[in-house]
């Protein structure tokens, strides 16, 4: 059985020492998040994740969800009780507006709590995760009347949310969608169509489910400019807030899938179901993107979360499994063999994951803080800068953290040898669960295109330039520091590669967009490496600042410095390959006719 | 449902045009392998794989194997009939010695047939694959009496084989193994112990199962020098060849695993089972390694096979799935959207897999031919050179082709978006099946250590120098060729990186073996890239020679040249990163204490 211990200390180190959470005290909600409160919240979330959710992870995978003849769906044994604890603990709405019953705390904290819960049980954590996304879309775009009806119940977690985009013939290209919305005299719409891959579409955890559904109003334009967003409750709320009749929406079947078995992935049939418009007609994609951006950050966090829990189990196994002797002579001579952690290739594996996780957690924290600034600051300029950062980093976090999350889960599984392939140790489940994060909320190739095709050039490249300026300014300020040299020197080279790649796109992809498309995935990973490298510099600097207070000796901060060096020496050099690939251009990629494949 | 079409044309192109199979006509068995015969054999193998094995692949995954209360195991529906066809077709023994009923054809052909079968149904193909490995070990090391009893039945496939190495506490480090062998007055041994992860350990396909079992004879030395190899039949053969009584060996349970569900992976209990020594006492590992080397090549082929079938399905889906429009303007204006193959990132994905597959198939073919030379040539020097090649390339083929096979299956799955995550299309099964190949027959980290720690320096580096000389000689000979320049120039740079890395090990790892260990995996992949790059040069040259005969225009050979360029521009540059990682050394990898993980 896999185990999990939430990295509360690392989260606190990031908040307190790396990103100086206290400097954001003037933002609404941050005053309530004193260091003690934050520590208490993270401690409680850790406990819930470790003690309640972790033991249910294997059960959820093995048992999966069951659809009954009446279309109802039962979640795995134990999920319902755990969900009740989640609601009772107020976890769903910790960052939701107080007016709807939320605690209004920074979303940065919600991100951290989500990491813990996803590490413990990703399939379970998706239920509140989707609710949070739906809540955000409704809060941003819904009418006051809709908000009053739905938000309090969603913020409390009594009702859960879903997002309904995909149809059998359309996923990425939503312009093709066919689900219809017929206007009714009372201002509502009758929604008809089939949606697939709907996570948490039907289940027994909550008394009601609030579906956000993309559909085309009769007579609306073709393509993406004729799509509207609707709220379609499973059960109609009555005026007094109690539940009334059932709406004409039902789960047609459950998808048989590779992983996240504990989450019900549904085919949803809308058979003239009643819905209400969210925001303006034909502006549904705009409203949905509010939800998508939150969701993409959330999915990036899932990647990190699985990488973290897979790492912890691999590290524990590596210290326990005895096999062979160290290349430089036996290290544990009292044992029949050395634990496999003595082997350099094994340590390389573990450090690769560790170096990713700790920087990824920093990147999420930094960006989530910017998200809080973007939503809460009273200063227009600050808000805009923070929003730029969010827009630029969201596809990077989604794409790079989920690609890394999967690759790292696979590497952690490899540490177990044959034992990693059998279900017992839970490692193969992490791999299967991590895989979906690369696919949903926009497959990672789409994230790369979003970054290269839209985010880079947006507003004359303002966000990109701000990011480059921040990193290069940071490097420049430390140019005289011997202590920081091992970190900023490699970062500087990597940033140079990123700038060269950006320049190459400017010069070669304006007229030939295929050159951008063919290099997009490499660019996203190059960007991710630079961002993670920058995080390692920030972490190393904070660790160096802590060391003297620990009389120069602290296993924890010393490990940060070693891991930072490992990242610089072993992981960051990959930027050169990404640059070479980008600069190769699209010629050989595009030359063969389609039939040659 | 996934489909499969065996790449017979590509196999014939490799044999006839790239590696000039006809030049090996003087080797025993090769005379029988005329071009027509080879084409007929591959055609029949293709048909069997496509029509019989492919339809059983999903069934095998879904249904898996079932162990009954009496310890017997049933394979998935249809496997038994398919296995009968396999035996009736004489497929198991096509390369086995004629004296035991085999056809004595080159093992190069067996490798190709195995690729087809593994693409179609890896879990099924493992049954004959293991039998072939066990046959090889028994043929090389068994007494005449044992060979006479067992080989004819194994060569025909009437009986299947297994290899029993792993125990719960020992896999990589066989020195720890505990299974005991007690000598009996009649020269046999009583074997007692538990073996785990035994593929094809018990099943209903064949009337008997021949277990090759590693065990320690009572009183034998500790460690690897006290291990012997035994043959332990499930049912005792009588002197007339008919089956007698049951031996004391039984399947205790089936492992619940990530993939290859159609293959029965057993815990095998030996409870005083009667076995006979193969080869010398205490020299069991030596004998087992005959089997292991064959098996490692076979596992490398599995990696290629899954990459190939995953590619074929992804390419078909990419040409069929309509979503979005080409970045450079719609290409299929009569359709509601373009097929996704127009998108550069999608083509990059497909070409990455294709460029791997075609070169990997060449590498396997080249090395299998050397294997035939090593076993069949009458010339000592030729045999030695071929054996050197095999020894050097076996870990590269196992490690690189299975890492690539898995990564490529994942990329092919990604082409399907959400549809790749659900079971229906079969893509997620390819991923789960491909994963085991990185683990079994020596996890890939062990392959890397074998390459760096044993194969490089063996016989004063003779095999390595021969490989370097062959590649650099090839490059030099083409230095004046404009046509070959786009291929040999990048290969020359990559070879330079490999030579620098080898030199770095010589200078830095002799006294500090950790420097070798920390760089081993990168070295293996660097080596693999150079080997695949060399294969692309050979392929490109052969394609160029074919083009004039096709009046300069041949979609097939033109595609070879484009794919070769893609490999050189997009995949080979990674050698620089591997070199940088190797040269970073082991310092940051080894510095932290074990507790820091």
Interface residues (C-beta under 8 A of the other chain):
Chain A: X166 X169 X170 X171 X172 X173 X175 X176 X196 X197 X255 X256 X257 X258 X259 X265 X315 X318 X319 X322 X323 X324 X327 X328 X336 X337 X339 X341 X342 X343 X344 X345 X346 X347 X348 X349 X350 X351 X354 X406 X410 X413 X414 X417 X418 X420 X421 X422 X423 X424 X428 X431 X432 X435 X436 X438 X439 X440 X443 X444 X445 X448 X449 X453 X512 X513 X514 X516 X517 X518 X520 X521 X555 X558 X559 X562 X563 X565 X566 X569 X570 X573 X574 X576 X577 X580 X581 X584 X586 X587 X588 X589 X590 X591 X592 X593 X594 X595 X596 X597
Chain B: X166 X169 X170 X171 X172 X173 X175 X176 X196 X197 X255 X256 X257 X258 X259 X265 X315 X318 X319 X322 X323 X324 X327 X328 X336 X337 X339 X341 X342 X343 X344 X345 X346 X347 X348 X349 X350 X351 X354 X406 X410 X413 X414 X417 X418 X420 X421 X422 X423 X424 X428 X431 X432 X435 X436 X438 X439 X440 X443 X444 X445 X448 X449 X453 X512 X513 X514 X516 X517 X518 X520 X521 X555 X558 X559 X562 X563 X565 X566 X569 X570 X573 X574 X576 X577 X580 X581 X584 X586 X587 X588 X589 X590 X591 X592 X593 X594 X595 X596 X597
